[in-house]
Amino acid sequence: MSITPITPKRSRRSTRALHNSVFPAEIQPALVADWLRALHSDWMGLTLCRWVCDDSRESRNILLSSASSSAFFPLSVTPSVRLATLLDTPSVAPGDLRSQWSPTHRSPNLWLCELGTSVCRPPVEGSSDAAQSAVGVRTGLHVWELRWEEGQRGSHALVGVSTGKCSMQMSGYTALVGGDSCSWGWELSTNQLWHGGKQVGLYPVGRTQQSLKVPERVLVVVDADAGTLGYVIDDCFLGHAFKDLPSGAELFLAVSCVWGGATIHLRYLNGMKL
């Protein structure tokens, strides 16, 4: 399959031709204008071409077919243009420092392995343990990938972000990420949202089942400019889990777990500044 890119030209004639060939007549002019403005930006052109060219329909249908088979698909929301572009951009190199766990901000019960890209928890009883990424973010839109097998989660498996002041270890079994005012977390087994030491809701919004099984691969989406935290499951963006992240604070990806033998893999995929 070949994809013929559309190179946007900054002239009225080419803009008019693009309007007539791409946008149906029933689309409102204001919406068309917004799309054309986006197309004129350097970082959006190629991505929009993939979605508007006839030759890209096959790849688009494959993606939609894969996502539509997921239990999360009916609960998904349309991502912003920035996020859609970021998810469509090739990932950074695997050896990037942002793909590593912090060697200092972690529980002593979580060991670094695989050159710092994974944390492993030995069989320790009566302890909740957390770790955070080595590099935080203050601005921009960012996406991390976590791989955490479902059979290695247990009762308190939380994924989210922390300002760096979150507790890294506590006796008993509890939600560390989301267990204080400095962290926000999603519990993968119960789909509960945690912040300030209490459950603050369920995620994704609109779910009817008691809990949805979250697969091994979880994408964490942090928009430090807008102060939002969300997740992508099975290629489905599930919307914002939290909208009140502190502006200007350095935010670190964070996890907490209680399961002996758990291994959690981290990879930073991409980021975009305003």
Secondary structure, DSSP 8 states (H G I E B T S, - for coil): ---------SSHHHHHHHHHHHS-TTS-HHHHHHHHHHHHSTTTHHHHHHHHSGGGHHHHHHHHHHHHTSTTGGG-----HHHHHHHTS----TT-GGGSEEEEEE-TTSEEETTTTEEE----SSEEEEEEESS-BSSSEEEEEEEE-GGG-TT--EEEEE-S-S-SEEESS---TTSSTTEEEEETTT-EEEETTEEEEESSTT--SS-----SEEEEEEETTTTEEEEEETTEEEEEEE----TT--BEEEEEE--TT-EEEEEEEEEE--
